[in-house]
Amino acid sequence: MSSRENTGMALGLLGVIIFSLTLPMTRIVVQEVHPLLNGLGRALLAAIPAAMLLLIRREKWPTWAQVKGLCLVGLGVIIGFPVLSAWAMKTLPASHGALVNGLQPLCVAIYAAWLSHERPSKSFWACAALGSALVLGYALISGAGSIQPGDLWMLAAIAVGGLGYAEGGRLAKEMGGWQVICWALVLSAPLLAGPVIYLALQHQGPISSGTWWAFGYVTIFSQFIGFFAWYSGLAMGGISRVSQVQLLQIFFTIAFSALFFGEHIEPMTWLFAAGVIATVMLGRKTTVVTPKTVRV
């Protein structure tokens, strides 16, 4: 791999580390706040610093073709994944949701082959399938693999979220990584304002400080800063290849759950983590034909 691709992998890993706290923090929020208010509200508030950054940098408006792509990004990572995963966290433990989310990288790679015309080799698909199988195997062995209504919400979140990831990575090659999420947030804001205000007015009862801190995290980091690194990484290292780093997100989520919430981690978890890391490292050595990058 070239130094550019290695940088892309490192940025992707940074994005994954930031995203790994999203589900635990979302689970905290939805215990007191309606899932729709959490999912849409975090995007509306994140649009404020996004608009300020675009104004300060005097970024030019996206083209109509880019706007259409940004609509897909908005559907996937601004509306779809935040809302659907919030509904899932109403009934699922964060660790369970993280296990199901292990299918996301394979989903992103499939979208990348469709939208960005990336052409991964058979060995890449084998590594991606093996990594996904290890994650699902861990879910089954750990007892979190049974199908529940929350699982269906998470699967839907993965389907639309993967689309937002892949299309955002494609646009980042033209616009730049942080520009993609900023424009997607700003363009979505007018559609979000009405529902968020209505839901906020319907809310009853106090909101604890812990919930506010968790909501602040999913707003500033999960919905905004994390995408700076993630989309730049996808653009530099290739969407299909870098997306596989997200296989590690489950283990970061579990590790953070132990660190911040006192959850016990079985030795088996680290064995599966080592196996997933091995598939990601093997995947780095496979061939993926990607279109020429225009901009980072």
Summary of the structure (lengths in Angstrom):
residues: 296
radius of gyration: 18.2
end to end distance: 17.3
largest distance: 54.6
contacts: 1109
relative contact order: 0.22
helix: 81%
strand: 1%
